[in-house]
């Protein structure tokens, strides 16, 4: 069975954005072909569940993963980080074999 973990920082940010938005069940994650290395992560709000979704919950926050992305994301950790003035969700994905220099796309 696939696994995805959510750090406390990511859970706090998911709660924050859903509260500001006033609706939503959690974060929806998928991947799309993109960039120089092959794929990029796509983040959206999950306003409803789909029967094929894989759902993961930690620290009271939910992340829904598109079934086509599940194998690529298996074992990943969703984190929320601050680097200088930038704040963003980061995927610590053990399946990544290469990524572009700017970090926008990856290969599995």
C-alpha positions in Angstrom: 0.0 0.0 0.0 1.3 3.5 -0.9 2.3 5.9 1.8 2.6 9.7 1.9 3.5 11.6 5.1 2.5 15.2 6.0 4.8 17.2 8.3 3.4 19.3 11.1 4.4 22.5 9.1 2.6 21.3 6.0 -0.5 20.4 8.0 -0.5 23.8 9.7 -0.3 25.5 6.2 -3.1 23.3 4.8 -5.3 24.3 7.7 -4.4 27.9 7.3 -5.2 28.1 3.5 -8.5 26.2 3.9 -9.5 28.4 6.7 -8.7 31.6 4.7 -10.5 30.1 1.7 -13.5 29.2 3.9 -14.0 25.8 2.3 -12.3 22.6 1.1 -11.4 19.2 2.4 -7.6 19.3 2.0 -4.9 19.5 -0.6 -5.0 17.6 -3.9 -1.7 16.5 -5.5 -1.1 15.3 -9.0 1.8 15.4 -11.4 2.0 16.5 -15.0 4.6 16.2 -17.8 6.6 19.4 -17.6 9.9 21.0 -17.6 13.3 19.8 -18.6 13.3 16.7 -16.3 10.0 15.2 -17.0 7.3 15.9 -14.4 6.2 18.7 -12.0 3.9 18.6 -9.0 0.4 20.1 -9.3 -1.3 21.4 -6.2 -5.0 22.2 -6.0 -7.7 22.4 -3.3 -9.7 19.2 -2.8 -13.3 20.4 -2.6 -14.7 16.9 -3.0 -13.4 13.4 -3.0 -13.2 11.1 -6.0 -13.6 7.3 -5.6 -10.2 6.7 -7.1 -8.4 9.1 -4.8 -5.8 7.9 -2.4 -6.3 9.9 0.8 -3.7 10.5 3.5 -4.2 12.2 6.8 -1.7 13.4 9.5 -1.9 16.1 12.1 -5.6 16.7 11.1 -4.8 17.6 7.5 -5.7 15.6 4.4 -3.9 15.2 1.2 -5.6 13.5 -1.8 -3.4 12.0 -4.5 -4.5 11.3 -8.1 -4.2 7.6 -8.8 -1.9 8.2 -11.8 0.6 10.0 -9.5 0.4 7.6 -6.6 3.3 5.4 -7.7 5.6 8.4 -8.3 4.7 9.9 -4.9 4.8 6.7 -2.9 7.0 7.2 0.2 7.0 11.0 -0.2 6.9 13.6 2.6 4.9 16.8 2.1 6.6 19.7 3.9 6.1 23.4 4.1 9.3 25.4 4.2 10.5 29.0 4.4 13.7 30.0 2.6 14.4 33.6 2.8 11.3 35.4 1.5 9.9 32.3 -0.2 7.4 29.9 1.4 6.3 26.8 -0.4 5.2 23.2 -0.2 8.2 20.9 -0.7 8.0 17.2 -1.7 10.8 15.0 -0.2 10.3 12.3 -2.8 12.5 9.2 -2.5 11.5 8.1 -6.1 13.2 11.1 -7.8 16.2 10.1 -9.7 17.0 13.5 -11.2 15.7 17.1 -11.1 16.3 20.2 -13.1 18.6 22.9 -11.7 15.7 25.2 -10.7 13.9 22.4 -8.9 10.7 22.9 -11.0 10.6 19.4 -12.5 11.8 15.9 -11.7 12.4 12.4 -13.1 11.4 9.1 -11.5 
